Amino acid sequence: MDGAPHNQAGGRDIAASLSNASVKFGTFTALSEISLEIGAGEFWTILGPSGCGKSTMLRLVSDLVPPAIGAVEILGKTTEQARLAREFAFVFQDATLLPWRSALKNVELPLEMGRKRGLAIPRGDRTPLELLELVGLKGREDAMPHELSGGMRQRVAIARALVCQPKLLLMDEPFGALDEMTRDRLNMQLLEIWRETGVTCLFVTHSIPEAVLLGQKVLMLRAHPGRVKEVVEIDLPEPRHVELRETPEFNRYSSYLRKSLEDC
Amino acid sequence: MAVTESLPDASAAETETEVEIESRTASLLTSRLSNAALPVGTAIVLLMIWQIGVRFFEVPTYIAPAPTDVGAVLRDEFPLLMRNFWPTFTVSIVGFLAGNIAAILIAVAFVHSRMAERAFFPIAVFINTIPILAVAPILVLIFGPGLIAKVVIAGLICFFPTLVNMVRGLQSVSPQTLELARILSASKSEVFWKIRLPSSLPFLFSALKIAATTCVIGAIVSEWIGADVGLGALIIDSTFNYRSPLLYATVFMSSGLSVLLFASVTITEKLVVRW
């Protein structure tokens, strides 16, 4: 892998688009009038104060919550059609592995689910075993989740998300509960997977450095109700590496975003 | 490229900690064996105090037999004890199966229909509040002195703990796991068989361990009422005839039956719940 961007970011292929979408829970407005176009192959990170609807936005895109008004499209399909076609996958903050299944069996779970509905479940180019190798867990495929560290569990979750070769990867603070070192490692691994597979990423985080390090674009949300504050393009050299964090450009982006977050 | 080079090192470091975990389980086994020595030693000492106390104070055998008297009866009357052991064993096992299967099926119904839960759960609680000793004669009147009444009594005593635990177990799936199932467009039956049911197993087994001992209580109580065989009948018979050593031996057999069932459930749990 030489890190050449395989993604056809070109600009005009749209992976996901939200037009004027709002989400309401009863009388509470979680997201208000979100309009966005996420280009295919792009890496977006989502930042914002607590309660600004970052997670709700991922749940809106993944058909877990419906828009009260407005519309969401994924690759020209409705979110439901995209869900049934396995166009997107979700990685949660908690690895949500099934504790009675081995690492490999957990990765295979998406291939077993939905069969009863007669869904044509797409199989990716990579076998579950190859995916475990891709996330650096070669030889650990028979390990049970309780035998794996937090970082390893999260890597199994990423392999599981990739098993149907989704076009869109939705990640809700996937590394939030991990220590700094593990987090750095997984960030780099994620970027490598992104470059190699060309998958579009939507990555929610609390950490400004993580948002800058990973994102080509940082979506800043504002709270009460959740709205788009701004989209900041991060123009840093590819491929990204953790050392980038010590460069002045990186710090410029970080301090800009910190100020932006403060007046949310 | 620096990115790819840093990765293998990282995963090697994490694998090392896994090896440590494995070596720890081996030393755990030896420490468990030495832990067993203490309670076994204590039991032997208590039996010796009992033996010496009974002989020293010259307590009549019909009031409190010495452990050696009980041991002698266990040896001499073993065929009689076994003749009465098997009926109780059968009632316990069949009652255990009937009570728990009924509880599991009703728990599944409760989880799928809130209506069913709201309609029947208070009734289940009410039935549970009736002492088994009070309800046993009623059941014998209804079902007659045969096997059915005994099985119903043994099953009834298992039923409630399993029902409550099984409902909790089936509902113990985390919201995120259910979201995952929804993203995977899983059907209701897939969620049940692949997620809810395995999630409930640790809860089910903790209920089955309770049931393994209570079903024996149920079986013995059922044999107190008009039965002529079984450990329960033998308890009544030896009490009224002042055959205390036989009574103690019967009690010993009863608790042996409980231990046997409890151990079977525990071993099954170890084989099934491996997480």
Interface residues (C-beta under 8 A of the other chain):
Chain A: M1 D2 G3 R59 S62 D63 L64 R83 L84 R86 F88 A89 F90 F92 Q93 D94 T96 L98 P99 W100 L109 P110 E112 M113 G114 R115 K116 R117 L119 G136 L137 G139 R140 A143 M144 P145 H146 E147 L148 S149 G151 M152 R185 M188 Q189 L191 E192 P239 H241
Chain B: M1 A2 V3 T4 S6 L7 P8 A10 S11 E14 T15 T17 E18 I21 S174 Q176 T177 E179 L180 A181 R182 I183 L184 S185 A186 S187 S189 E190 K194 I195 P198 L201 V273 R274 W275
